[in-house]
Amino acid sequence: MFRLIISKISYLMAMLLLISLIGFIAIHAAPNSFFAGGGLNPNMTPEAIAHLKAVYGLDKPLFIQYIDWLKSILRFDFGISFASGNSVSSEIASRIGITLGMNITAMVLIFSLSLRYGIKSALKGGDYEKGIKQISLISYATPSFYLALLLILIFSLKLQLFPITGIESLEPKEGFAKCFDIAWHMVLPIGVMVFTGFGSLLLYIRSLTKDILKSDYIFFARARGLDDRVIVKRYIIPNLMPFIVTILGLSLPGLLGGSVIIEQIFSIDGMGMLFYQSALARDYPVIMGIMIIGAFLTLLGNMVADLILIKIDPYRKR
């Protein structure tokens, strides 16, 4: 197991290096730049712009810029934002909390609903299964931006039950009142994420469960008189675990960048909004910082999922 972990870490580092190189070249090869895209005062002289490029090291050859950036990354220094002048680390740290909170909450609800109703629909069948399938298909086909605007129109503008934008009220609150205020602001954004996210997962779990129910050990379990609750606990859930672990591993990068559209519509100042604003401004350090974190989480999720699957199934091919 130790040699396996070392080999996977080596693979992770090699892939991370390759991704960073390709991403760095692609971003710097994009047309226009922060210094020519309206990010600066248009009245600035070419000499002043050249001085700023020298300060940020953009006057060096691209390969030297990449080496300097890579050295900074190894020191966990993502550079300085062109737009704000703050460190990229502080920019990310100031926004990552709300995005992680939203996406983790949505992910827990999505997996809980998908497991519960996916398994239940496979066991019950009939009209119940048809109803769940219809809801899942509606969920899968509904665009998140359309549902978000529809909920804002109904629950915020018409009924005035939930706030339209932001995560807090204009009047500052403290303690439990502040927590409740943030939770109240998050109802619509997280609701949109959950509804548009659980459909495909529920259908997949339902399909896997129906395949499991055709197995011989399920037939013999029912022949012994075991009820559905015991069958779900002893047979269905354990057989679904490899799939659940794999999906959870692949969901790690979505914790940071999976809510760009939602944050835009609800004006939530999170990582999605930061990435969107940085892309518009050609703020290379911020874009690269978010990209490398996302790539690391993707590779880490795959590695952790593989190790857990090997632990669950010792006979799995390594």
Phi and psi in degrees as GROMACS dihedral restraints (atoms count N, CA, C in turn):
[ dihedral_restraints ]
;  ai    aj    ak    al  type     phi  dphi    fc
    3     4     5     6     1   -62.8    20    10
    4     5     6     7     1   -44.3    20    10
    6     7     8     9     1   -63.9    20    10
    7     8     9    10     1   -35.5    20    10
    9    10    11    12     1   -65.1    20    10
   10    11    12    13     1   -42.4    20    10
   12    13    14    15     1   -63.8    20    10
   13    14    15    16     1   -43.0    20    10
   15    16    17    18     1   -62.5    20    10
   16    17    18    19     1   -42.1    20    10
   18    19    20    21     1   -66.0    20    10
   19    20    21    22     1   -37.5    20    10
   21    22    23    24     1   -71.5    20    10
   22    23    24    25     1   -36.4    20    10
   24    25    26    27     1   -66.0    20    10
   25    26    27    28     1   -40.3    20    10
   27    28    29    30     1   -62.6    20    10
   28    29    30    31     1   -42.8    20    10
   30    31    32    33     1   -62.8    20    10
   31    32    33    34     1   -41.7    20    10
   33    34    35    36     1   -59.8    20    10
   34    35    36    37     1   -46.6    20    10
   36    37    38    39     1   -65.2    20    10
   37    38    39    40     1   -40.1    20    10
   39    40    41    42     1   -65.2    20    10
   40    41    42    43     1   -44.0    20    10
   42    43    44    45     1   -67.2    20    10
   43    44    45    46     1   -37.4    20    10
   45    46    47    48     1   -63.8    20    10
   46    47    48    49     1   -39.7    20    10
   48    49    50    51     1   -64.2    20    10
   49    50    51    52     1   -43.6    20    10
   51    52    53    54     1   -64.6    20    10
   52    53    54    55     1   -44.3    20    10
   54    55    56    57     1   -62.9    20    10
   55    56    57    58     1   -42.1    20    10
   57    58    59    60     1   -63.5    20    10
   58    59    60    61     1   -39.2    20    10
   60    61    62    63     1   -65.7    20    10
   61    62    63    64     1   -48.0    20    10
   63    64    65    66     1   -63.4    20    10
   64    65    66    67     1   -44.3    20    10
   66    67    68    69     1   -63.5    20    10
   67    68    69    70     1   -41.5    20    10
   69    70    71    72     1   -62.4    20    10
   70    71    72    73     1   -45.3    20    10
   72    73    74    75     1   -65.9    20    10
   73    74    75    76     1   -43.5    20    10
   75    76    77    78     1   -63.4    20    10
   76    77    78    79     1   -43.2    20    10
   78    79    80    81     1   -66.7    20    10
   79    80    81    82     1   -42.2    20    10
   81    82    83    84     1   -75.9    20    10
   82    83    84    85     1   -17.4    20    10
   84    85    86    87     1   -86.2    20    10
   85    86    87    88     1    -9.8    20    10
   87    88    89    90     1   -63.9    20    10
   88    89    90    91     1   144.5    20    10
   90    91    92    93     1   -64.3    20    10
   91    92    93    94     1   151.6    20    10
   93    94    95    96     1    68.5    20    10
   94    95    96    97     1   172.5    20    10
   96    97    98    99     1  -155.5    20    10
   97    98    99   100     1   173.6    20    10
   99   100   101   102     1   -60.2    20    10
  100   101   102   103     1   -36.2    20    10
  102   103   104   105     1   -79.6    20    10
  103   104   105   106     1   -11.6    20    10
  105   106   107   108     1  -122.6    20    10
  106   107   108   109     1     4.0    20    10
  108   109   110   111     1  -106.6    20    10
  109   110   111   112     1    23.0    20    10
  111   112   113   114     1    86.6    20    10
  112   113   114   115     1     7.2    20    10
  114   115   116   117     1   -76.5    20    10
  115   116   117   118     1   -19.0    20    10
  117   118   119   120     1  -113.8    20    10
  118   119   120   121     1   169.2    20    10
  120   121   122   123     1   -61.8    20    10
  121   122   123   124     1   123.3    20    10
  123   124   125   126     1   -64.3    20    10
  124   125   126   127     1   -14.6    20    10
  126   127   128   129     1   -85.4    20    10
  127   128   129   130     1    -3.0    20    10
  129   130   131   132     1   -68.3    20    10
  130   131   132   133     1   142.2    20    10
  132   133   134   135     1   -78.2    20    10
  133   134   135   136     1   156.4    20    10
  135   136   137   138     1   -57.7    20    10
  136   137   138   139     1   -32.4    20    10
  138   139   140   141     1   -64.8    20    10
  139   140   141   142     1   -41.1    20    10
  141   142   143   144     1   -66.6    20    10
  142   143   144   145     1   -40.3    20    10
  144   145   146   147     1   -65.0    20    10
  145   146   147   148     1   -41.1    20    10
  147   148   149   150     1   -62.7    20    10
  148   149   150   151     1   -38.0    20    10
  150   151   152   153     1   -64.1    20    10
  151   152   153   154     1   -42.6    20    10
  153   154   155   156     1   -64.6    20    10
  154   155   156   157     1   -39.0    20    10
  156   157   158   159     1   -62.3    20    10
  157   158   159   160     1   -37.9    20    10
  159   160   161   162     1   -66.7    20    10
  160   161   162   163     1   -37.9    20    10
  162   163   164   165     1   -62.7    20    10
  163   164   165   166     1   -41.7    20    10
  165   166   167   168     1   -86.5    20    10
  166   167   168   169     1    -1.2    20    10
  168   169   170   171     1    78.6    20    10
  169   170   171   172     1    15.1    20    10
  171   172   173   174     1   -81.0    20    10
  172   173   174   175     1    -3.3    20    10
  174   175   176   177     1   -87.1    20    10
  175   176   177   178     1    -6.1    20    10
  177   178   179   180     1   -84.6    20    10
  178   179   180   181     1   162.3    20    10
  180   181   182   183     1   -58.4    20    10
  181   182   183   184     1   151.5    20    10
  183   184   185   186     1   -59.0    20    10
  184   185   186   187     1   -39.5    20    10
  186   187   188   189     1   -64.3    20    10
  187   188   189   190     1   -39.7    20    10
  189   190   191   192     1   -66.9    20    10
  190   191   192   193     1   -38.7    20    10
  192   193   194   195     1   -60.4    20    10
  193   194   195   196     1   -41.5    20    10
  195   196   197   198     1   -65.3    20    10
  196   197   198   199     1   -43.3    20    10
  198   199   200   201     1   -62.0    20    10
  199   200   201   202     1   -44.2    20    10
  201   202   203   204     1   -62.9    20    10
  202   203   204   205     1   -41.9    20    10
  204   205   206   207     1   -65.1    20    10
  205   206   207   208     1   -40.0    20    10
  207   208   209   210     1   -65.0    20    10
  208   209   210   211     1   -39.6    20    10
  210   211   212   213     1   -62.6    20    10
  211   212   213   214     1   -39.2    20    10
  213   214   215   216     1   -66.6    20    10
  214   215   216   217     1   -40.1    20    10
  216   217   218   219     1   -62.2    20    10
  217   218   219   220     1   -38.7    20    10
  219   220   221   222     1   -63.8    20    10
  220   221   222   223     1   -22.9    20    10
  222   223   224   225     1   -96.0    20    10
  223   224   225   226     1    12.3    20    10
  225   226   227   228     1    58.2    20    10
  226   227   228   229     1    35.5    20    10
  228   229   230   231     1  -114.8    20    10
  229   230   231   232     1   110.7    20    10
  231   232   233   234     1   -89.4    20    10
  232   233   234   235     1     5.3    20    10
  234   235   236   237     1    95.5    20    10
  235   236   237   238     1  -168.2    20    10
  237   238   239   240     1  -114.0    20    10
  238   239   240   241     1   134.8    20    10
  240   241   242   243     1   -68.0    20    10
  241   242   243   244     1   133.1    20    10
  243   244   245   246     1   -65.0    20    10
  244   245   246   247     1   -39.4    20    10
  246   247   248   249     1   -74.5    20    10
  247   248   249   250     1   -46.1    20    10
  249   250   251   252     1  -100.9    20    10
  250   251   252   253     1   -23.0    20    10
  252   253   254   255     1    81.7    20    10
  253   254   255   256     1    -1.7    20    10
  255   256   257   258     1   -88.5    20    10
  256   257   258   259     1   164.0    20    10
  258   259   260   261     1   -68.3    20    10
  259   260   261   262     1   145.3    20    10
  261   262   263   264     1   -61.8    20    10
  262   263   264   265     1   -36.5    20    10
  264   265   266   267     1   -60.1    20    10
  265   266   267   268     1   -43.2    20    10
  267   268   269   270     1   -69.4    20    10
  268   269   270   271     1   -35.5    20    10
  270   271   272   273     1   -62.4    20    10
  271   272   273   274     1   -45.3    20    10
  273   274   275   276     1   -68.4    20    10
  274   275   276   277     1   -42.6    20    10
  276   277   278   279     1   -63.4    20    10
  277   278   279   280     1   -32.8    20    10
  279   280   281   282     1   -73.9    20    10
  280   281   282   283     1   -15.9    20    10
  282   283   284   285     1  -119.4    20    10
  283   284   285   286     1   -12.9    20    10
  285   286   287   288     1   -71.1    20    10
  286   287   288   289     1   -28.5    20    10
  288   289   290   291     1   -61.7    20    10
  289   290   291   292     1   -49.3    20    10
  291   292   293   294     1   -66.2    20    10
  292   293   294   295     1   -38.5    20    10
  294   295   296   297     1   -66.9    20    10
  295   296   297   298     1   -43.4    20    10
  297   298   299   300     1   -62.9    20    10
  298   299   300   301     1   -42.1    20    10
  300   301   302   303     1   -60.2    20    10
  301   302   303   304     1   -45.9    20    10
  303   304   305   306     1   -62.6    20    10
  304   305   306   307     1   -49.8    20    10
  306   307   308   309     1   -72.3    20    10
  307   308   309   310     1   -35.7    20    10
  309   310   311   312     1   -67.3    20    10
  310   311   312   313     1   -43.9    20    10
  312   313   314   315     1   -59.6    20    10
  313   314   315   316     1   -46.3    20    10
  315   316   317   318     1   -63.7    20    10
  316   317   318   319     1   -40.2    20    10
  318   319   320   321     1   -65.2    20    10
  319   320   321   322     1   -43.1    20    10
  321   322   323   324     1   -61.1    20    10
  322   323   324   325     1   -44.4    20    10
  324   325   326   327     1   -66.7    20    10
  325   326   327   328     1   -40.4    20    10
  327   328   329   330     1   -62.7    20    10
  328   329   330   331     1   -46.7    20    10
  330   331   332   333     1   -67.4    20    10
  331   332   333   334     1   -39.0    20    10
  333   334   335   336     1   -63.5    20    10
  334   335   336   337     1   -48.5    20    10
  336   337   338   339     1   -65.5    20    10
  337   338   339   340     1   -42.1    20    10
  339   340   341   342     1   -65.4    20    10
  340   341   342   343     1   -43.3    20    10
  342   343   344   345     1   -65.7    20    10
  343   344   345   346     1   -47.0    20    10
  345   346   347   348     1   -62.2    20    10
  346   347   348   349     1   -53.7    20    10
  348   349   350   351     1   -85.0    20    10
  349   350   351   352     1   -24.1    20    10
  351   352   353   354     1   -66.8    20    10
  352   353   354   355     1   -46.2    20    10
  354   355   356   357     1   -67.9    20    10
  355   356   357   358     1   -43.3    20    10
  357   358   359   360     1   -63.5    20    10
  358   359   360   361     1   -41.1    20    10
  360   361   362   363     1   -67.5    20    10
  361   362   363   364     1   -35.6    20    10
  363   364   365   366     1   -67.7    20    10
  364   365   366   367     1   -35.2    20    10
  366   367   368   369     1   -74.4    20    10
  367   368   369   370     1   -42.1    20    10
  369   370   371   372     1   -80.1    20    10
  370   371   372   373     1   -46.1    20    10
  372   373   374   375     1    67.8    20    10
  373   374   375   376     1  -162.1    20    10
  375   376   377   378     1    64.2    20    10
  376   377   378   379     1  -146.4    20    10
  378   379   380   381     1   -64.6    20    10
  379   380   381   382     1   -33.3    20    10
  381   382   383   384     1   -62.1    20    10
  382   383   384   385     1   -44.5    20    10
  384   385   386   387     1   -65.8    20    10
  385   386   387   388     1   -39.3    20    10
  387   388   389   390     1   -63.4    20    10
  388   389   390   391     1   -41.6    20    10
  390   391   392   393     1   -63.3    20    10
  391   392   393   394     1   -43.3    20    10
  393   394   395   396     1   -64.4    20    10
  394   395   396   397     1   -39.2    20    10
  396   397   398   399     1   -63.2    20    10
  397   398   399   400     1   -41.3    20    10
  399   400   401   402     1   -64.6    20    10
  400   401   402   403     1   -43.8    20    10
  402   403   404   405     1   -62.7    20    10
  403   404   405   406     1   -40.5    20    10
  405   406   407   408     1   -64.8    20    10
  406   407   408   409     1   -41.4    20    10
  408   409   410   411     1   -66.7    20    10
  409   410   411   412     1   -38.2    20    10
  411   412   413   414     1   -63.7    20    10
  412   413   414   415     1   -43.1    20    10
  414   415   416   417     1   -60.5    20    10
  415   416   417   418     1   -45.6    20    10
  417   418   419   420     1   -65.0    20    10
  418   419   420   421     1   -34.2    20    10
  420   421   422   423     1   -91.2    20    10
  421   422   423   424     1    -9.8    20    10
  423   424   425   426     1   -84.2    20    10
  424   425   426   427     1   121.7    20    10
  426   427   428   429     1   -68.2    20    10
  427   428   429   430     1   138.0    20    10
  429   430   431   432     1   -63.6    20    10
  430   431   432   433     1   -37.7    20    10
  432   433   434   435     1   -67.1    20    10
  433   434   435   436     1   -36.4    20    10
  435   436   437   438     1   -67.7    20    10
  436   437   438   439     1   -45.8    20    10
  438   439   440   441     1   -64.0    20    10
  439   440   441   442     1   -39.3    20    10
  441   442   443   444     1   -61.6    20    10
  442   443   444   445     1   -46.6    20    10
  444   445   446   447     1   -64.9    20    10
  445   446   447   448     1   -37.3    20    10
  447   448   449   450     1   -65.4    20    10
  448   449   450   451     1   -43.5    20    10
  450   451   452   453     1   -67.1    20    10
  451   452   453   454     1   -37.4    20    10
  453   454   455   456     1   -62.4    20    10
  454   455   456   457     1   -43.1    20    10
  456   457   458   459     1   -62.8    20    10
  457   458   459   460     1   -42.6    20    10
  459   460   461   462     1   -80.5    20    10
  460   461   462   463     1   -55.3    20    10
  462   463   464   465     1   -88.4    20    10
  463   464   465   466     1   -20.8    20    10
  465   466   467   468     1  -101.8    20    10
  466   467   468   469     1   -45.9    20    10
  468   469   470   471     1   -87.5    20    10
  469   470   471   472     1   -43.7    20    10
  471   472   473   474     1   -80.4    20    10
  472   473   474   475     1   -57.5    20    10
  474   475   476   477     1   -87.8    20    10
  475   476   477   478     1   -19.2    20    10
  477   478   479   480     1    53.6    20    10
  478   479   480   481     1    44.0    20    10
  480   481   482   483     1   -91.6    20    10
  481   482   483   484     1   -37.2    20    10
  483   484   485   486     1  -123.2    20    10
  484   485   486   487     1   150.5    20    10
  486   487   488   489     1   -67.5    20    10
  487   488   489   490     1   155.8    20    10
  489   490   491   492     1   -82.5    20    10
  490   491   492   493     1   -47.4    20    10
  492   493   494   495     1  -134.4    20    10
  493   494   495   496     1   168.2    20    10
  495   496   497   498     1    78.8    20    10
  496   497   498   499     1  -179.1    20    10
  498   499   500   501     1  -119.4    20    10
  499   500   501   502     1    -7.5    20    10
  501   502   503   504     1  -142.2    20    10
  502   503   504   505     1   156.2    20    10
  504   505   506   507     1   -73.8    20    10
  505   506   507   508     1   161.5    20    10
  507   508   509   510     1   -64.6    20    10
  508   509   510   511     1   -34.2    20    10
  510   511   512   513     1   -81.1    20    10
  511   512   513   514     1   120.2    20    10
  513   514   515   516     1   -65.5    20    10
  514   515   516   517     1   140.9    20    10
  516   517   518   519     1  -125.2    20    10
  517   518   519   520     1   161.6    20    10
  519   520   521   522     1  -128.2    20    10
  520   521   522   523     1   156.9    20    10
  522   523   524   525     1    62.4    20    10
  523   524   525   526     1  -136.6    20    10
  525   526   527   528     1   -63.7    20    10
  526   527   528   529     1   -34.4    20    10
  528   529   530   531     1   -62.3    20    10
  529   530   531   532     1   -37.2    20    10
  531   532   533   534     1   -67.8    20    10
  532   533   534   535     1   -43.6    20    10
  534   535   536   537     1   -60.8    20    10
  535   536   537   538     1   -44.1    20    10
  537   538   539   540     1   -64.9    20    10
  538   539   540   541     1   -38.7    20    10
  540   541   542   543     1   -63.2    20    10
  541   542   543   544     1   -43.7    20    10
  543   544   545   546     1   -64.6    20    10
  544   545   546   547     1   -43.4    20    10
  546   547   548   549     1   -61.9    20    10
  547   548   549   550     1   -38.9    20    10
  549   550   551   552     1   -65.6    20    10
  550   551   552   553     1   -37.1    20    10
  552   553   554   555     1   -68.8    20    10
  553   554   555   556     1   -26.3    20    10
  555   556   557   558     1   -88.3    20    10
  556   557   558   559     1    -6.3    20    10
  558   559   560   561     1   -59.4    20    10
  559   560   561   562     1   -52.1    20    10
  561   562   563   564     1   -68.0    20    10
  562   563   564   565     1   -48.6    20    10
  564   565   566   567     1   -59.2    20    10
  565   566   567   568     1   -46.5    20    10
  567   568   569   570     1   -69.4    20    10
  568   569   570   571     1   -34.8    20    10
  570   571   572   573     1   -60.0    20    10
  571   572   573   574     1   -42.7    20    10
  573   574   575   576     1   -63.4    20    10
  574   575   576   577     1   -45.1    20    10
  576   577   578   579     1   -62.2    20    10
  577   578   579   580     1   -40.8    20    10
  579   580   581   582     1   -68.8    20    10
  580   581   582   583     1   -48.1    20    10
  582   583   584   585     1   -64.5    20    10
  583   584   585   586     1   -41.0    20    10
  585   586   587   588     1   -82.1    20    10
  586   587   588   589     1    -6.5    20    10
  588   589   590   591     1  -106.7    20    10
  589   590   591   592     1   -20.2    20    10
  591   592   593   594     1   -89.5    20    10
  592   593   594   595     1   -16.0    20    10
  594   595   596   597     1   -59.4    20    10
  595   596   597   598     1   -54.8    20    10
  597   598   599   600     1   -65.5    20    10
  598   599   600   601     1   -39.2    20    10
  600   601   602   603     1   -66.2    20    10
  601   602   603   604     1   -40.4    20    10
  603   604   605   606     1   -62.9    20    10
  604   605   606   607     1   -44.3    20    10
  606   607   608   609     1   -62.9    20    10
  607   608   609   610     1   -37.7    20    10
  609   610   611   612     1   -68.4    20    10
  610   611   612   613     1   -44.3    20    10
  612   613   614   615     1   -64.2    20    10
  613   614   615   616     1   -40.2    20    10
  615   616   617   618     1   -60.1    20    10
  616   617   618   619     1   -44.6    20    10
  618   619   620   621     1   -64.4    20    10
  619   620   621   622     1   -43.3    20    10
  621   622   623   624     1   -64.3    20    10
  622   623   624   625     1   -40.2    20    10
  624   625   626   627     1   -63.9    20    10
  625   626   627   628     1   -40.5    20    10
  627   628   629   630     1   -63.9    20    10
  628   629   630   631     1   -36.0    20    10
  630   631   632   633     1   -66.5    20    10
  631   632   633   634     1   -40.5    20    10
  633   634   635   636     1   -63.6    20    10
  634   635   636   637     1   -39.0    20    10
  636   637   638   639     1   -65.8    20    10
  637   638   639   640     1   -17.7    20    10
  639   640   641   642     1   -84.9    20    10
  640   641   642   643     1    -4.2    20    10
  642   643   644   645     1   -72.9    20    10
  643   644   645   646     1   156.0    20    10
  645   646   647   648     1   -64.7    20    10
  646   647   648   649     1   -38.1    20    10
  648   649   650   651     1   -67.2    20    10
  649   650   651   652     1   -26.8    20    10
  651   652   653   654     1   -71.0    20    10
  652   653   654   655     1   -39.8    20    10
  654   655   656   657     1   -60.5    20    10
  655   656   657   658     1   -45.1    20    10
  657   658   659   660     1   -71.1    20    10
  658   659   660   661     1   -32.6    20    10
  660   661   662   663     1   -64.1    20    10
  661   662   663   664     1   -41.6    20    10
  663   664   665   666     1   -71.0    20    10
  664   665   666   667     1   -32.3    20    10
  666   667   668   669     1   -65.3    20    10
  667   668   669   670     1   -27.6    20    10
  669   670   671   672     1   -80.5    20    10
  670   671   672   673     1    -4.7    20    10
  672   673   674   675     1    91.2    20    10
  673   674   675   676     1    13.8    20    10
  675   676   677   678     1   -72.1    20    10
  676   677   678   679     1   136.4    20    10
  678   679   680   681     1   -83.0    20    10
  679   680   681   682     1   174.4    20    10
  681   682   683   684     1   -63.4    20    10
  682   683   684   685     1   -35.0    20    10
  684   685   686   687     1   -62.5    20    10
  685   686   687   688     1   -42.1    20    10
  687   688   689   690     1   -68.4    20    10
  688   689   690   691     1   -40.7    20    10
  690   691   692   693     1   -62.5    20    10
  691   692   693   694     1   -42.3    20    10
  693   694   695   696     1   -62.4    20    10
  694   695   696   697     1   -44.6    20    10
  696   697   698   699     1   -70.1    20    10
  697   698   699   700     1   -41.6    20    10
  699   700   701   702     1   -89.5    20    10
  700   701   702   703     1   -30.1    20    10
  702   703   704   705     1  -119.7    20    10
  703   704   705   706     1   -46.7    20    10
  705   706   707   708     1   -73.7    20    10
  706   707   708   709     1   -52.7    20    10
  708   709   710   711     1   -58.7    20    10
  709   710   711   712     1   -48.3    20    10
  711   712   713   714     1   -58.6    20    10
  712   713   714   715     1   -34.9    20    10
  714   715   716   717     1   -77.9    20    10
  715   716   717   718     1   -19.9    20    10
  717   718   719   720     1   -86.3    20    10
  718   719   720   721     1   -15.0    20    10
  720   721   722   723     1   -57.6    20    10
  721   722   723   724     1   -44.2    20    10
  723   724   725   726     1   -57.2    20    10
  724   725   726   727     1   -42.2    20    10
  726   727   728   729     1   -64.9    20    10
  727   728   729   730     1   -43.5    20    10
  729   730   731   732     1   -63.4    20    10
  730   731   732   733     1   -43.4    20    10
  732   733   734   735     1   -62.5    20    10
  733   734   735   736     1   -43.0    20    10
  735   736   737   738     1   -62.4    20    10
  736   737   738   739     1   -45.7    20    10
  738   739   740   741     1   -64.8    20    10
  739   740   741   742     1   -39.6    20    10
  741   742   743   744     1   -63.6    20    10
  742   743   744   745     1   -39.9    20    10
  744   745   746   747     1   -63.7    20    10
  745   746   747   748     1   -40.8    20    10
  747   748   749   750     1   -73.8    20    10
  748   749   750   751     1   -16.2    20    10
  750   751   752   753     1   -84.8    20    10
  751   752   753   754     1   -10.1    20    10
  753   754   755   756     1   -56.7    20    10
  754   755   756   757     1   -48.2    20    10
  756   757   758   759     1   -64.2    20    10
  757   758   759   760     1   -26.1    20    10
  759   760   761   762     1   -67.7    20    10
  760   761   762   763     1   -15.4    20    10
  762   763   764   765     1   -66.3    20    10
  763   764   765   766     1   -24.7    20    10
  765   766   767   768     1  -100.3    20    10
  766   767   768   769     1   -41.2    20    10
  768   769   770   771     1  -117.2    20    10
  769   770   771   772     1    13.8    20    10
  771   772   773   774     1   -86.8    20    10
  772   773   774   775     1     6.4    20    10
  774   775   776   777     1  -132.9    20    10
  775   776   777   778     1    33.6    20    10
  777   778   779   780     1   -61.7    20    10
  778   779   780   781     1   -49.7    20    10
  780   781   782   783     1   -65.1    20    10
  781   782   783   784     1   -43.3    20    10
  783   784   785   786     1   -63.6    20    10
  784   785   786   787     1   -42.2    20    10
  786   787   788   789     1   -66.0    20    10
  787   788   789   790     1   -33.8    20    10
  789   790   791   792     1   -66.7    20    10
  790   791   792   793     1   -47.9    20    10
  792   793   794   795     1   -67.0    20    10
  793   794   795   796     1   -41.2    20    10
  795   796   797   798     1   -94.3    20    10
  796   797   798   799     1     7.2    20    10
  798   799   800   801     1    52.3    20    10
  799   800   801   802     1    50.1    20    10
  801   802   803   804     1   -98.0    20    10
  802   803   804   805     1   123.4    20    10
  804   805   806   807     1   -83.2    20    10
  805   806   807   808     1    70.2    20    10
  807   808   809   810     1  -114.9    20    10
  808   809   810   811     1  -161.4    20    10
  810   811   812   813     1   -67.2    20    10
  811   812   813   814     1   -36.5    20    10
  813   814   815   816     1   -61.7    20    10
  814   815   816   817     1   -44.6    20    10
  816   817   818   819     1   -63.9    20    10
  817   818   819   820     1   -41.1    20    10
  819   820   821   822     1   -61.4    20    10
  820   821   822   823     1   -45.1    20    10
  822   823   824   825     1   -64.4    20    10
  823   824   825   826     1   -41.8    20    10
  825   826   827   828     1   -63.0    20    10
  826   827   828   829     1   -47.8    20    10
  828   829   830   831     1   -64.4    20    10
  829   830   831   832     1   -38.4    20    10
  831   832   833   834     1   -68.1    20    10
  832   833   834   835     1   -37.4    20    10
  834   835   836   837     1   -65.4    20    10
  835   836   837   838     1   -40.6    20    10
  837   838   839   840     1   -65.1    20    10
  838   839   840   841     1   -37.6    20    10
  840   841   842   843     1   -87.8    20    10
  841   842   843   844     1    -1.8    20    10
  843   844   845   846     1    56.9    20    10
  844   845   846   847     1    41.9    20    10
  846   847   848   849     1   -83.1    20    10
  847   848   849   850     1    83.8    20    10
  849   850   851   852     1   -54.4    20    10
  850   851   852   853     1   -47.3    20    10
  852   853   854   855     1   -59.2    20    10
  853   854   855   856     1   -40.4    20    10
  855   856   857   858     1   -69.1    20    10
  856   857   858   859     1   -43.2    20    10
  858   859   860   861     1   -60.3    20    10
  859   860   861   862     1   -45.6    20    10
  861   862   863   864     1   -66.4    20    10
  862   863   864   865     1   -37.6    20    10
  864   865   866   867     1   -62.1    20    10
  865   866   867   868     1   -46.7    20    10
  867   868   869   870     1   -67.1    20    10
  868   869   870   871     1   -38.9    20    10
  870   871   872   873     1   -63.3    20    10
  871   872   873   874     1   -44.3    20    10
  873   874   875   876     1   -70.5    20    10
  874   875   876   877     1   -33.0    20    10
  876   877   878   879     1   -67.1    20    10
  877   878   879   880     1   -43.0    20    10
  879   880   881   882     1   -62.3    20    10
  880   881   882   883     1   -41.6    20    10
  882   883   884   885     1   -64.8    20    10
  883   884   885   886     1   -41.4    20    10
  885   886   887   888     1   -63.2    20    10
  886   887   888   889     1   -42.9    20    10
  888   889   890   891     1   -65.7    20    10
  889   890   891   892     1   -37.3    20    10
  891   892   893   894     1   -62.5    20    10
  892   893   894   895     1   -49.0    20    10
  894   895   896   897     1   -66.8    20    10
  895   896   897   898     1   -40.7    20    10
  897   898   899   900     1   -63.9    20    10
  898   899   900   901     1   -42.0    20    10
  900   901   902   903     1   -60.3    20    10
  901   902   903   904     1   -43.6    20    10
  903   904   905   906     1   -63.5    20    10
  904   905   906   907     1   -41.7    20    10
  906   907   908   909     1   -65.6    20    10
  907   908   909   910     1   -46.5    20    10
  909   910   911   912     1   -64.3    20    10
  910   911   912   913     1   -41.4    20    10
  912   913   914   915     1   -61.1    20    10
  913   914   915   916     1   -42.6    20    10
  915   916   917   918     1   -62.7    20    10
  916   917   918   919     1   -43.0    20    10
  918   919   920   921     1   -65.9    20    10
  919   920   921   922     1   -39.9    20    10
  921   922   923   924     1   -67.3    20    10
  922   923   924   925     1   -40.4    20    10
  924   925   926   927     1   -63.5    20    10
  925   926   927   928     1   -37.6    20    10
  927   928   929   930     1   -65.9    20    10
  928   929   930   931     1   -37.5    20    10
  930   931   932   933     1   -67.0    20    10
  931   932   933   934     1   -40.2    20    10
  933   934   935   936     1   -69.0    20    10
  934   935   936   937     1   -44.4    20    10
  936   937   938   939     1  -120.5    20    10
  937   938   939   940     1    94.0    20    10
  939   940   941   942     1   -61.0    20    10
  940   941   942   943     1   -20.6    20    10
  942   943   944   945     1   -90.3    20    10
  943   944   945   946     1     1.6    20    10
  945   946   947   948     1   -63.6    20    10
  946   947   948   949     1   141.6    20    10
  948   949   950   951     1   -65.8    20    10
  949   950   951   952     1   129.6    20    10
